[in-house]
């Protein structure tokens, strides 16, 4: 018998709805992925075509996190177990 997580993984690769649910579940764990300090100053606005759009409460955070963009994408993809995220865009908001 397959585990529910394995079934979900298979469905997320072939059914767009399940893929979207997987993306949303991962992004909902933003605080765990980036840590408390970054999470306090940011909010995920949307995910579109593998790009995560994040609002920051200060331009300094936009600049700092833009430099950490690749590292954050790696963490997101590690959490996903596959490369579904291509980039993170930080904006003041």
PDB file of N, CA, C and O in Angstrom:
ATOM      1  N   UNK A   1       0.845  -1.180   0.000  1.00  0.00           N
ATOM      2  CA  UNK A   1       0.000   0.000   0.000  1.00  0.00           C
ATOM      3  C   UNK A   1       0.888   1.241   0.000  1.00  0.00           C
ATOM      4  O   UNK A   1       1.889   1.293   0.714  1.00  0.00           O
ATOM      5  N   UNK A   2       0.522   2.235  -0.799  1.00  0.00           N
ATOM      6  CA  UNK A   2       1.292   3.477  -0.888  1.00  0.00           C
ATOM      7  C   UNK A   2       0.915   4.422   0.247  1.00  0.00           C
ATOM      8  O   UNK A   2      -0.225   4.459   0.709  1.00  0.00           O
ATOM      9  N   UNK A   3       1.915   5.180   0.674  1.00  0.00           N
ATOM     10  CA  UNK A   3       1.659   6.216   1.670  1.00  0.00           C
ATOM     11  C   UNK A   3       0.968   7.391   0.987  1.00  0.00           C
ATOM     12  O   UNK A   3       1.161   7.621  -0.207  1.00  0.00           O
ATOM     13  N   UNK A   4       0.168   8.131   1.742  1.00  0.00           N
ATOM     14  CA  UNK A   4      -0.563   9.271   1.188  1.00  0.00           C
ATOM     15  C   UNK A   4       0.400  10.320   0.621  1.00  0.00           C
ATOM     16  O   UNK A   4       0.105  10.952  -0.394  1.00  0.00           O
ATOM     17  N   UNK A   5       1.536  10.501   1.270  1.00  0.00           N
ATOM     18  CA  UNK A   5       2.529  11.462   0.788  1.00  0.00           C
ATOM     19  C   UNK A   5       3.077  11.069  -0.573  1.00  0.00           C
ATOM     20  O   UNK A   5       3.310  11.925  -1.426  1.00  0.00           O
ATOM     21  N   UNK A   6       3.281   9.776  -0.774  1.00  0.00           N
ATOM     22  CA  UNK A   6       3.779   9.293  -2.069  1.00  0.00           C
ATOM     23  C   UNK A   6       2.738   9.491  -3.170  1.00  0.00           C
ATOM     24  O   UNK A   6       3.077   9.869  -4.291  1.00  0.00           O
ATOM     25  N   UNK A   7       1.488   9.238  -2.849  1.00  0.00           N
ATOM     26  CA  UNK A   7       0.406   9.433  -3.812  1.00  0.00           C
ATOM     27  C   UNK A   7       0.309  10.915  -4.181  1.00  0.00           C
ATOM     28  O   UNK A   7       0.165  11.265  -5.352  1.00  0.00           O
ATOM     29  N   UNK A   8       0.391  11.769  -3.175  1.00  0.00           N
ATOM     30  CA  UNK A   8       0.335  13.211  -3.416  1.00  0.00           C
ATOM     31  C   UNK A   8       1.486  13.647  -4.315  1.00  0.00           C
ATOM     32  O   UNK A   8       1.285  14.440  -5.235  1.00  0.00           O
ATOM     33  N   UNK A   9       2.691  13.138  -4.059  1.00  0.00           N
ATOM     34  CA  UNK A   9       3.860  13.457  -4.896  1.00  0.00           C
ATOM     35  C   UNK A   9       3.619  13.084  -6.347  1.00  0.00           C
ATOM     36  O   UNK A   9       3.907  13.871  -7.249  1.00  0.00           O
ATOM     37  N   UNK A  10       3.097  11.900  -6.577  1.00  0.00           N
ATOM     38  CA  UNK A  10       2.828  11.445  -7.944  1.00  0.00           C
ATOM     39  C   UNK A  10       1.792  12.343  -8.616  1.00  0.00           C
ATOM     40  O   UNK A  10       1.948  12.725  -9.776  1.00  0.00           O
ATOM     41  N   UNK A  11       0.743  12.672  -7.881  1.00  0.00           N
ATOM     42  CA  UNK A  11      -0.303  13.520  -8.444  1.00  0.00           C
ATOM     43  C   UNK A  11       0.210  14.930  -8.732  1.00  0.00           C
ATOM     44  O   UNK A  11      -0.190  15.539  -9.725  1.00  0.00           O
ATOM     45  N   UNK A  12       1.086  15.454  -7.881  1.00  0.00           N
ATOM     46  CA  UNK A  12       1.580  16.815  -8.082  1.00  0.00           C
ATOM     47  C   UNK A  12       2.436  16.928  -9.340  1.00  0.00           C
ATOM     48  O   UNK A  12       2.618  18.025  -9.868  1.00  0.00           O
ATOM     49  N   UNK A  13       2.959  15.813  -9.821  1.00  0.00           N
ATOM     50  CA  UNK A  13       3.775  15.831 -11.034  1.00  0.00           C
ATOM     51  C   UNK A  13       2.934  15.725 -12.298  1.00  0.00           C
ATOM     52  O   UNK A  13       3.396  16.071 -13.385  1.00  0.00           O
ATOM     53  N   UNK A  14       1.698  15.246 -12.161  1.00  0.00           N
ATOM     54  CA  UNK A  14       0.899  15.033 -13.363  1.00  0.00           C
ATOM     55  C   UNK A  14      -0.409  15.824 -13.403  1.00  0.00           C
ATOM     56  O   UNK A  14      -0.995  15.984 -14.474  1.00  0.00           O
ATOM     57  N   UNK A  15      -0.870  16.314 -12.272  1.00  0.00           N
ATOM     58  CA  UNK A  15      -2.129  17.050 -12.222  1.00  0.00           C
ATOM     59  C   UNK A  15      -1.843  18.476 -11.746  1.00  0.00           C
ATOM     60  O   UNK A  15      -1.392  18.666 -10.616  1.00  0.00           O
ATOM     61  N   UNK A  16      -2.100  19.478 -12.590  1.00  0.00           N
ATOM     62  CA  UNK A  16      -1.779  20.868 -12.235  1.00  0.00           C
ATOM     63  C   UNK A  16      -2.349  21.325 -10.891  1.00  0.00           C
ATOM     64  O   UNK A  16      -1.683  22.061 -10.163  1.00  0.00           O
ATOM     65  N   UNK A  17      -3.555  20.905 -10.554  1.00  0.00           N
ATOM     66  CA  UNK A  17      -4.153  21.307  -9.289  1.00  0.00           C
ATOM     67  C   UNK A  17      -3.304  20.849  -8.109  1.00  0.00           C
ATOM     68  O   UNK A  17      -3.090  21.612  -7.166  1.00  0.00           O
ATOM     69  N   UNK A  18      -2.823  19.623  -8.153  1.00  0.00           N
ATOM     70  CA  UNK A  18      -2.001  19.099  -7.062  1.00  0.00           C
ATOM     71  C   UNK A  18      -0.638  19.791  -7.027  1.00  0.00           C
ATOM     72  O   UNK A  18      -0.061  19.978  -5.956  1.00  0.00           O
ATOM     73  N   UNK A  19      -0.137  20.162  -8.179  1.00  0.00           N
ATOM     74  CA  UNK A  19       1.121  20.903  -8.241  1.00  0.00           C
ATOM     75  C   UNK A  19       0.960  22.259  -7.550  1.00  0.00           C
ATOM     76  O   UNK A  19       1.836  22.683  -6.796  1.00  0.00           O
ATOM     77  N   UNK A  20      -0.145  22.926  -7.807  1.00  0.00           N
ATOM     78  CA  UNK A  20      -0.431  24.218  -7.181  1.00  0.00           C
ATOM     79  C   UNK A  20      -0.585  24.067  -5.667  1.00  0.00           C
ATOM     80  O   UNK A  20      -0.105  24.905  -4.904  1.00  0.00           O
ATOM     81  N   UNK A  21      -1.242  23.020  -5.247  1.00  0.00           N
ATOM     82  CA  UNK A  21      -1.399  22.772  -3.809  1.00  0.00           C
ATOM     83  C   UNK A  21      -0.033  22.559  -3.163  1.00  0.00           C
ATOM     84  O   UNK A  21       0.228  23.070  -2.074  1.00  0.00           O
ATOM     85  N   UNK A  22       0.832  21.811  -3.828  1.00  0.00           N
ATOM     86  CA  UNK A  22       2.179  21.566  -3.292  1.00  0.00           C
ATOM     87  C   UNK A  22       2.933  22.878  -3.132  1.00  0.00           C
ATOM     88  O   UNK A  22       3.562  23.107  -2.099  1.00  0.00           O
ATOM     89  N   UNK A  23       2.878  23.736  -4.135  1.00  0.00           N
ATOM     90  CA  UNK A  23       3.555  25.038  -4.071  1.00  0.00           C
ATOM     91  C   UNK A  23       3.021  25.845  -2.891  1.00  0.00           C
ATOM     92  O   UNK A  23       3.796  26.418  -2.126  1.00  0.00           O
ATOM     93  N   UNK A  24       1.715  25.887  -2.748  1.00  0.00           N
ATOM     94  CA  UNK A  24       1.111  26.655  -1.653  1.00  0.00           C
ATOM     95  C   UNK A  24       1.481  26.087  -0.277  1.00  0.00           C
ATOM     96  O   UNK A  24       1.711  26.842   0.668  1.00  0.00           O
ATOM     97  N   UNK A  25       1.536  24.769  -0.172  1.00  0.00           N
ATOM     98  CA  UNK A  25       1.934  24.154   1.102  1.00  0.00           C
ATOM     99  C   UNK A  25       3.370  24.525   1.468  1.00  0.00           C
ATOM    100  O   UNK A  25       3.669  24.823   2.625  1.00  0.00           O
ATOM    101  N   UNK A  26       4.239  24.505   0.484  1.00  0.00           N
ATOM    102  CA  UNK A  26       5.644  24.846   0.743  1.00  0.00           C
ATOM    103  C   UNK A  26       5.765  26.308   1.144  1.00  0.00           C
ATOM    104  O   UNK A  26       6.439  26.633   2.122  1.00  0.00           O
ATOM    105  N   UNK A  27       5.115  27.189   0.393  1.00  0.00           N
ATOM    106  CA  UNK A  27       5.187  28.623   0.684  1.00  0.00           C
ATOM    107  C   UNK A  27       4.564  28.938   2.044  1.00  0.00           C
ATOM    108  O   UNK A  27       4.973  29.896   2.700  1.00  0.00           O
ATOM    109  N   UNK A  28       3.587  28.150   2.471  1.00  0.00           N
ATOM    110  CA  UNK A  28       2.970  28.375   3.781  1.00  0.00           C
ATOM    111  C   UNK A  28       3.963  28.125   4.923  1.00  0.00           C
ATOM    112  O   UNK A  28       3.721  28.523   6.062  1.00  0.00           O
ATOM    113  N   UNK A  29       5.073  27.468   4.609  1.00  0.00           N
ATOM    114  CA  UNK A  29       6.112  27.206   5.599  1.00  0.00           C
ATOM    115  C   UNK A  29       7.267  28.206   5.468  1.00  0.00           C
ATOM    116  O   UNK A  29       8.400  27.905   5.844  1.00  0.00           O
ATOM    117  N   UNK A  30       6.977  29.376   4.941  1.00  0.00           N
ATOM    118  CA  UNK A  30       7.972  30.422   4.708  1.00  0.00           C
ATOM    119  C   UNK A  30       8.830  30.678   5.950  1.00  0.00           C
ATOM    120  O   UNK A  30      10.057  30.731   5.859  1.00  0.00           O
ATOM    121  N   UNK A  31       8.185  30.834   7.106  1.00  0.00           N
ATOM    122  CA  UNK A  31       8.921  31.119   8.351  1.00  0.00           C
ATOM    123  C   UNK A  31       9.941  30.018   8.647  1.00  0.00           C
ATOM    124  O   UNK A  31      11.082  30.309   9.003  1.00  0.00           O
ATOM    125  N   UNK A  32       9.542  28.782   8.504  1.00  0.00           N
ATOM    126  CA  UNK A  32      10.450  27.654   8.747  1.00  0.00           C
ATOM    127  C   UNK A  32      11.607  27.650   7.738  1.00  0.00           C
ATOM    128  O   UNK A  32      12.737  27.308   8.087  1.00  0.00           O
ATOM    129  N   UNK A  33      11.326  28.024   6.514  1.00  0.00           N
ATOM    130  CA  UNK A  33      12.332  27.977   5.451  1.00  0.00           C
ATOM    131  C   UNK A  33      13.355  29.098   5.595  1.00  0.00           C
ATOM    132  O   UNK A  33      14.555  28.858   5.467  1.00  0.00           O
ATOM    133  N   UNK A  34      12.889  30.332   5.863  1.00  0.00           N
ATOM    134  CA  UNK A  34      13.812  31.475   5.901  1.00  0.00           C
ATOM    135  C   UNK A  34      14.222  31.884   7.310  1.00  0.00           C
ATOM    136  O   UNK A  34      15.183  32.633   7.482  1.00  0.00           O
ATOM    137  N   UNK A  35      13.511  31.405   8.306  1.00  0.00           N
ATOM    138  CA  UNK A  35      13.835  31.765   9.687  1.00  0.00           C
ATOM    139  C   UNK A  35      12.973  32.916  10.192  1.00  0.00           C
ATOM    140  O   UNK A  35      12.376  33.656   9.410  1.00  0.00           O
ATOM    141  N   UNK A  36      12.922  33.051  11.518  1.00  0.00           N
ATOM    142  CA  UNK A  36      12.062  34.045  12.158  1.00  0.00           C
ATOM    143  C   UNK A  36      12.415  35.483  11.783  1.00  0.00           C
ATOM    144  O   UNK A  36      11.521  36.283  11.505  1.00  0.00           O
ATOM    145  N   UNK A  37      13.683  35.815  11.773  1.00  0.00           N
ATOM    146  CA  UNK A  37      14.090  37.195  11.514  1.00  0.00           C
ATOM    147  C   UNK A  37      13.613  37.663  10.141  1.00  0.00           C
ATOM    148  O   UNK A  37      12.985  38.715  10.024  1.00  0.00           O
ATOM    149  N   UNK A  38      13.907  36.891   9.118  1.00  0.00           N
ATOM    150  CA  UNK A  38      13.489  37.264   7.757  1.00  0.00           C
ATOM    151  C   UNK A  38      11.964  37.236   7.650  1.00  0.00           C
ATOM    152  O   UNK A  38      11.373  38.126   7.038  1.00  0.00           O
ATOM    153  N   UNK A  39      11.337  36.245   8.228  1.00  0.00           N
ATOM    154  CA  UNK A  39       9.880  36.118   8.149  1.00  0.00           C
ATOM    155  C   UNK A  39       9.166  37.313   8.784  1.00  0.00           C
ATOM    156  O   UNK A  39       8.094  37.708   8.325  1.00  0.00           O
ATOM    157  N   UNK A  40       9.752  37.887   9.831  1.00  0.00           N
ATOM    158  CA  UNK A  40       9.139  39.052  10.484  1.00  0.00           C
ATOM    159  C   UNK A  40       9.099  40.265   9.562  1.00  0.00           C
ATOM    160  O   UNK A  40       8.260  41.147   9.743  1.00  0.00           O
ATOM    161  N   UNK A  41       9.988  40.322   8.585  1.00  0.00           N
ATOM    162  CA  UNK A  41      10.097  41.486   7.712  1.00  0.00           C
ATOM    163  C   UNK A  41       9.603  41.235   6.295  1.00  0.00           C
ATOM    164  O   UNK A  41       9.728  42.100   5.428  1.00  0.00           O
ATOM    165  N   UNK A  42       9.040  40.046   6.056  1.00  0.00           N
ATOM    166  CA  UNK A  42       8.617  39.687   4.701  1.00  0.00           C
ATOM    167  C   UNK A  42       7.262  38.998   4.705  1.00  0.00           C
ATOM    168  O   UNK A  42       6.793  38.507   5.732  1.00  0.00           O
ATOM    169  N   UNK A  43       6.647  38.974   3.527  1.00  0.00           N
ATOM    170  CA  UNK A  43       5.385  38.258   3.336  1.00  0.00           C
ATOM    171  C   UNK A  43       5.338  37.799   1.883  1.00  0.00           C
ATOM    172  O   UNK A  43       5.551  38.598   0.971  1.00  0.00           O
ATOM    173  N   UNK A  44       5.062  36.528   1.667  1.00  0.00           N
ATOM    174  CA  UNK A  44       4.929  36.013   0.303  1.00  0.00           C
ATOM    175  C   UNK A  44       3.629  36.556  -0.273  1.00  0.00           C
ATOM    176  O   UNK A  44       2.551  36.340   0.280  1.00  0.00           O
ATOM    177  N   UNK A  45       3.746  37.261  -1.386  1.00  0.00           N
ATOM    178  CA  UNK A  45       2.573  37.844  -2.047  1.00  0.00           C
ATOM    179  C   UNK A  45       1.922  36.841  -3.001  1.00  0.00           C
ATOM    180  O   UNK A  45       0.707  36.646  -2.978  1.00  0.00           O
ATOM    181  N   UNK A  46       2.757  36.202  -3.850  1.00  0.00           N
ATOM    182  CA  UNK A  46       2.229  35.228  -4.807  1.00  0.00           C
ATOM    183  C   UNK A  46       3.362  34.389  -5.363  1.00  0.00           C
ATOM    184  O   UNK A  46       4.539  34.714  -5.204  1.00  0.00           O
ATOM    185  N   UNK A  47       2.983  33.304  -6.019  1.00  0.00           N
ATOM    186  CA  UNK A  47       3.926  32.461  -6.747  1.00  0.00           C
ATOM    187  C   UNK A  47       3.353  32.307  -8.147  1.00  0.00           C
ATOM    188  O   UNK A  47       2.195  31.928  -8.326  1.00  0.00           O
ATOM    189  N   UNK A  48       4.187  32.609  -9.136  1.00  0.00           N
ATOM    190  CA  UNK A  48       3.727  32.562 -10.518  1.00  0.00           C
ATOM    191  C   UNK A  48       4.843  32.023 -11.400  1.00  0.00           C
ATOM    192  O   UNK A  48       5.936  32.588 -11.442  1.00  0.00           O
ATOM    193  N   UNK A  49       4.568  30.935 -12.099  1.00  0.00           N
ATOM    194  CA  UNK A  49       5.541  30.329 -13.016  1.00  0.00           C
ATOM    195  C   UNK A  49       6.888  30.047 -12.348  1.00  0.00           C
ATOM    196  O   UNK A  49       7.942  30.285 -12.938  1.00  0.00           O
ATOM    197  N   UNK A  50       6.844  29.548 -11.133  1.00  0.00           N
ATOM    198  CA  UNK A  50       8.069  29.191 -10.426  1.00  0.00           C
ATOM    199  C   UNK A  50       8.795  30.354  -9.782  1.00  0.00           C
ATOM    200  O   UNK A  50       9.886  30.175  -9.241  1.00  0.00           O
ATOM    201  N   UNK A  51       8.208  31.549  -9.828  1.00  0.00           N
ATOM    202  CA  UNK A  51       8.818  32.730  -9.220  1.00  0.00           C
ATOM    203  C   UNK A  51       7.999  33.121  -7.994  1.00  0.00           C
ATOM    204  O   UNK A  51       6.783  33.294  -8.077  1.00  0.00           O
ATOM    205  N   UNK A  52       8.676  33.258  -6.860  1.00  0.00           N
ATOM    206  CA  UNK A  52       8.031  33.652  -5.614  1.00  0.00           C
ATOM    207  C   UNK A  52       8.203  35.167  -5.463  1.00  0.00           C
ATOM    208  O   UNK A  52       9.325  35.672  -5.466  1.00  0.00           O
ATOM    209  N   UNK A  53       7.096  35.879  -5.331  1.00  0.00           N
ATOM    210  CA  UNK A  53       7.121  37.329  -5.145  1.00  0.00           C
ATOM    211  C   UNK A  53       6.904  37.625  -3.669  1.00  0.00           C
ATOM    212  O   UNK A  53       5.899  37.224  -3.081  1.00  0.00           O
ATOM    213  N   UNK A  54       7.865  38.337  -3.080  1.00  0.00           N
ATOM    214  CA  UNK A  54       7.869  38.582  -1.641  1.00  0.00           C
ATOM    215  C   UNK A  54       7.892  40.076  -1.364  1.00  0.00           C
ATOM    216  O   UNK A  54       8.675  40.817  -1.959  1.00  0.00           O
ATOM    217  N   UNK A  55       7.024  40.513  -0.452  1.00  0.00           N
ATOM    218  CA  UNK A  55       7.000  41.907  -0.021  1.00  0.00           C
ATOM    219  C   UNK A  55       7.854  42.059   1.230  1.00  0.00           C
ATOM    220  O   UNK A  55       7.785  41.236   2.142  1.00  0.00           O
ATOM    221  N   UNK A  56       8.658  43.115   1.266  1.00  0.00           N
ATOM    222  CA  UNK A  56       9.515  43.408   2.412  1.00  0.00           C
ATOM    223  C   UNK A  56       9.068  44.724   3.042  1.00  0.00           C
ATOM    224  O   UNK A  56       8.582  45.617   2.348  1.00  0.00           O
ATOM    225  N   UNK A  57       9.235  44.838   4.350  1.00  0.00           N
ATOM    226  CA  UNK A  57       8.776  46.036   5.043  1.00  0.00           C
ATOM    227  C   UNK A  57       9.758  47.202   4.994  1.00  0.00           C
ATOM    228  O   UNK A  57       9.452  48.283   5.497  1.00  0.00           O
ATOM    229  N   UNK A  58      10.925  47.003   4.402  1.00  0.00           N
ATOM    230  CA  UNK A  58      11.933  48.061   4.348  1.00  0.00           C
ATOM    231  C   UNK A  58      12.845  47.838   3.140  1.00  0.00           C
ATOM    232  O   UNK A  58      13.179  46.695   2.827  1.00  0.00           O
ATOM    233  N   UNK A  59      13.247  48.906   2.462  1.00  0.00           N
ATOM    234  CA  UNK A  59      14.127  48.762   1.296  1.00  0.00           C
ATOM    235  C   UNK A  59      15.457  48.065   1.615  1.00  0.00           C
ATOM    236  O   UNK A  59      16.054  47.431   0.744  1.00  0.00           O
ATOM    237  N   UNK A  60      15.907  48.184   2.843  1.00  0.00           N
ATOM    238  CA  UNK A  60      17.158  47.517   3.229  1.00  0.00           C
ATOM    239  C   UNK A  60      16.980  46.003   3.145  1.00  0.00           C
ATOM    240  O   UNK A  60      17.889  45.295   2.713  1.00  0.00           O
ATOM    241  N   UNK A  61      15.818  45.506   3.555  1.00  0.00           N
ATOM    242  CA  UNK A  61      15.544  44.074   3.448  1.00  0.00           C
ATOM    243  C   UNK A  61      15.458  43.639   1.994  1.00  0.00           C
ATOM    244  O   UNK A  61      15.907  42.548   1.644  1.00  0.00           O
ATOM    245  N   UNK A  62      14.885  44.481   1.150  1.00  0.00           N
ATOM    246  CA  UNK A  62      14.821  44.169  -0.282  1.00  0.00           C
ATOM    247  C   UNK A  62      16.241  43.956  -0.818  1.00  0.00           C
ATOM    248  O   UNK A  62      16.513  42.977  -1.513  1.00  0.00           O
ATOM    249  N   UNK A  63      17.136  44.885  -0.483  1.00  0.00           N
ATOM    250  CA  UNK A  63      18.522  44.801  -0.962  1.00  0.00           C
ATOM    251  C   UNK A  63      19.231  43.571  -0.402  1.00  0.00           C
ATOM    252  O   UNK A  63      19.871  42.826  -1.145  1.00  0.00           O
ATOM    253  N   UNK A  64      19.116  43.363   0.897  1.00  0.00           N
ATOM    254  CA  UNK A  64      19.802  42.241   1.547  1.00  0.00           C
ATOM    255  C   UNK A  64      19.303  40.896   1.025  1.00  0.00           C
ATOM    256  O   UNK A  64      20.100  40.017   0.699  1.00  0.00           O
ATOM    257  N   UNK A  65      18.003  40.741   0.949  1.00  0.00           N
ATOM    258  CA  UNK A  65      17.450  39.456   0.535  1.00  0.00           C
ATOM    259  C   UNK A  65      17.642  39.198  -0.960  1.00  0.00           C
ATOM    260  O   UNK A  65      17.709  38.044  -1.386  1.00  0.00           O
ATOM    261  N   UNK A  66      17.729  40.239  -1.740  1.00  0.00           N
ATOM    262  CA  UNK A  66      18.035  40.065  -3.162  1.00  0.00           C
ATOM    263  C   UNK A  66      19.398  39.413  -3.330  1.00  0.00           C
ATOM    264  O   UNK A  66      19.612  38.634  -4.259  1.00  0.00           O
ATOM    265  N   UNK A  67      20.318  39.734  -2.430  1.00  0.00           N
ATOM    266  CA  UNK A  67      21.647  39.109  -2.460  1.00  0.00           C
ATOM    267  C   UNK A  67      21.590  37.641  -2.030  1.00  0.00           C
ATOM    268  O   UNK A  67      22.449  36.847  -2.416  1.00  0.00           O
ATOM    269  N   UNK A  68      20.589  37.281  -1.238  1.00  0.00           N
ATOM    270  CA  UNK A  68      20.445  35.900  -0.750  1.00  0.00           C
ATOM    271  C   UNK A  68      19.464  35.079  -1.591  1.00  0.00           C
ATOM    272  O   UNK A  68      19.111  33.958  -1.225  1.00  0.00           O
ATOM    273  N   UNK A  69      19.034  35.637  -2.705  1.00  0.00           N
ATOM    274  CA  UNK A  69      17.996  35.041  -3.546  1.00  0.00           C
ATOM    275  C   UNK A  69      18.271  33.578  -3.905  1.00  0.00           C
ATOM    276  O   UNK A  69      17.403  32.722  -3.736  1.00  0.00           O
ATOM    277  N   UNK A  70      19.461  33.298  -4.392  1.00  0.00           N
ATOM    278  CA  UNK A  70      19.778  31.920  -4.816  1.00  0.00           C
ATOM    279  C   UNK A  70      19.699  30.937  -3.657  1.00  0.00           C
ATOM    280  O   UNK A  70      19.196  29.823  -3.805  1.00  0.00           O
ATOM    281  N   UNK A  71      20.199  31.360  -2.512  1.00  0.00           N
ATOM    282  CA  UNK A  71      20.181  30.503  -1.323  1.00  0.00           C
ATOM    283  C   UNK A  71      18.734  30.188  -0.909  1.00  0.00           C
ATOM    284  O   UNK A  71      18.426  29.064  -0.514  1.00  0.00           O
ATOM    285  N   UNK A  72      17.858  31.186  -1.002  1.00  0.00           N
ATOM    286  CA  UNK A  72      16.460  30.986  -0.631  1.00  0.00           C
ATOM    287  C   UNK A  72      15.767  30.068  -1.629  1.00  0.00           C
ATOM    288  O   UNK A  72      14.964  29.223  -1.235  1.00  0.00           O
ATOM    289  N   UNK A  73      16.065  30.223  -2.917  1.00  0.00           N
ATOM    290  CA  UNK A  73      15.502  29.324  -3.938  1.00  0.00           C
ATOM    291  C   UNK A  73      15.946  27.891  -3.657  1.00  0.00           C
ATOM    292  O   UNK A  73      15.145  26.962  -3.761  1.00  0.00           O
ATOM    293  N   UNK A  74      17.211  27.710  -3.303  1.00  0.00           N
ATOM    294  CA  UNK A  74      17.717  26.369  -2.972  1.00  0.00           C
ATOM    295  C   UNK A  74      16.950  25.773  -1.792  1.00  0.00           C
ATOM    296  O   UNK A  74      16.598  24.593  -1.813  1.00  0.00           O
ATOM    297  N   UNK A  75      16.693  26.579  -0.773  1.00  0.00           N
ATOM    298  CA  UNK A  75      15.957  26.096   0.397  1.00  0.00           C
ATOM    299  C   UNK A  75      14.526  25.712   0.027  1.00  0.00           C
ATOM    300  O   UNK A  75      14.016  24.690   0.486  1.00  0.00           O
ATOM    301  N   UNK A  76      13.884  26.527  -0.799  1.00  0.00           N
ATOM    302  CA  UNK A  76      12.518  26.224  -1.236  1.00  0.00           C
ATOM    303  C   UNK A  76      12.485  24.914  -2.016  1.00  0.00           C
ATOM    304  O   UNK A  76      11.623  24.068  -1.783  1.00  0.00           O
ATOM    305  N   UNK A  77      13.426  24.752  -2.941  1.00  0.00           N
ATOM    306  CA  UNK A  77      13.461  23.537  -3.749  1.00  0.00           C
ATOM    307  C   UNK A  77      13.817  22.310  -2.922  1.00  0.00           C
ATOM    308  O   UNK A  77      13.325  21.212  -3.183  1.00  0.00           O
ATOM    309  N   UNK A  78      14.667  22.498  -1.931  1.00  0.00           N
ATOM    310  CA  UNK A  78      14.995  21.388  -1.038  1.00  0.00           C
ATOM    311  C   UNK A  78      13.752  20.937  -0.281  1.00  0.00           C
ATOM    312  O   UNK A  78      13.500  19.742  -0.132  1.00  0.00           O
ATOM    313  N   UNK A  79      12.986  21.903   0.190  1.00  0.00           N
ATOM    314  CA  UNK A  79      11.739  21.590   0.899  1.00  0.00           C
ATOM    315  C   UNK A  79      10.759  20.871  -0.035  1.00  0.00           C
ATOM    316  O   UNK A  79      10.033  19.971   0.387  1.00  0.00           O
ATOM    317  N   UNK A  80      10.748  21.285  -1.325  1.00  0.00           N
ATOM    318  CA  UNK A  80       9.846  20.684  -2.309  1.00  0.00           C
ATOM    319  C   UNK A  80      10.297  19.294  -2.727  1.00  0.00           C
ATOM    320  O   UNK A  80       9.482  18.472  -3.145  1.00  0.00           O
ATOM    321  N   UNK A  81      11.590  19.033  -2.615  1.00  0.00           N
ATOM    322  CA  UNK A  81      12.112  17.747  -3.059  1.00  0.00           C
ATOM    323  C   UNK A  81      12.340  17.691  -4.561  1.00  0.00           C
ATOM    324  O   UNK A  81      12.640  16.635  -5.117  1.00  0.00           O
ATOM    325  N   UNK A  82      12.195  18.834  -5.205  1.00  0.00           N
ATOM    326  CA  UNK A  82      12.439  18.945  -6.645  1.00  0.00           C
ATOM    327  C   UNK A  82      12.581  20.427  -6.988  1.00  0.00           C
ATOM    328  O   UNK A  82      12.241  21.294  -6.183  1.00  0.00           O
ATOM    329  N   UNK A  83      13.079  20.704  -8.169  1.00  0.00           N
ATOM    330  CA  UNK A  83      13.306  22.094  -8.582  1.00  0.00           C
ATOM    331  C   UNK A  83      12.057  22.687  -9.222  1.00  0.00           C
ATOM    332  O   UNK A  83      11.921  22.717 -10.445  1.00  0.00           O
ATOM    333  N   UNK A  84      11.152  23.157  -8.376  1.00  0.00           N
ATOM    334  CA  UNK A  84       9.932  23.775  -8.899  1.00  0.00           C
ATOM    335  C   UNK A  84       9.977  25.301  -8.793  1.00  0.00           C
ATOM    336  O   UNK A  84       9.170  25.991  -9.415  1.00  0.00           O
ATOM    337  N   UNK A  85      10.914  25.823  -8.009  1.00  0.00           N
ATOM    338  CA  UNK A  85      11.054  27.274  -7.864  1.00  0.00           C
ATOM    339  C   UNK A  85      12.269  27.741  -8.665  1.00  0.00           C
ATOM    340  O   UNK A  85      13.345  27.151  -8.570  1.00  0.00           O
ATOM    341  N   UNK A  86      12.090  28.810  -9.459  1.00  0.00           N
ATOM    342  CA  UNK A  86      13.168  29.321 -10.301  1.00  0.00           C
ATOM    343  C   UNK A  86      13.826  30.569  -9.728  1.00  0.00           C
ATOM    344  O   UNK A  86      15.021  30.793  -9.922  1.00  0.00           O
ATOM    345  N   UNK A  87      13.039  31.383  -9.017  1.00  0.00           N
ATOM    346  CA  UNK A  87      13.564  32.670  -8.557  1.00  0.00           C
ATOM    347  C   UNK A  87      12.699  33.200  -7.427  1.00  0.00           C
ATOM    348  O   UNK A  87      11.581  32.735  -7.205  1.00  0.00           O
ATOM    349  N   UNK A  88      13.243  34.189  -6.713  1.00  0.00           N
ATOM    350  CA  UNK A  88      12.493  34.927  -5.714  1.00  0.00           C
ATOM    351  C   UNK A  88      12.717  36.396  -6.021  1.00  0.00           C
ATOM    352  O   UNK A  88      13.853  36.835  -6.202  1.00  0.00           O
ATOM    353  N   UNK A  89      11.639  37.151  -6.080  1.00  0.00           N
ATOM    354  CA  UNK A  89      11.711  38.589  -6.345  1.00  0.00           C
ATOM    355  C   UNK A  89      11.238  39.319  -5.093  1.00  0.00           C
ATOM    356  O   UNK A  89      10.142  39.073  -4.589  1.00  0.00           O
ATOM    357  N   UNK A  90      12.075  40.211  -4.607  1.00  0.00           N
ATOM    358  CA  UNK A  90      11.748  40.974  -3.394  1.00  0.00           C
ATOM    359  C   UNK A  90      11.385  42.399  -3.781  1.00  0.00           C
ATOM    360  O   UNK A  90      12.072  43.041  -4.575  1.00  0.00           O
ATOM    361  N   UNK A  91      10.283  42.881  -3.198  1.00  0.00           N
ATOM    362  CA  UNK A  91       9.805  44.234  -3.461  1.00  0.00           C
ATOM    363  C   UNK A  91       9.384  44.892  -2.162  1.00  0.00           C
ATOM    364  O   UNK A  91       9.041  44.211  -1.195  1.00  0.00           O
ATOM    365  N   UNK A  92       9.411  46.198  -2.138  1.00  0.00           N
ATOM    366  CA  UNK A  92       8.938  46.950  -0.985  1.00  0.00           C
ATOM    367  C   UNK A  92       7.417  46.923  -0.982  1.00  0.00           C
ATOM    368  O   UNK A  92       6.779  47.164  -2.007  1.00  0.00           O
ATOM    369  N   UNK A  93       6.845  46.629   0.172  1.00  0.00           N
ATOM    370  CA  UNK A  93       5.381  46.600   0.207  1.00  0.00           C
ATOM    371  C   UNK A  93       4.794  46.542   1.563  1.00  0.00           C
ATOM    372  O   UNK A  93       3.572  46.513   1.706  1.00  0.00           O
TER     373      UNK A  93
END
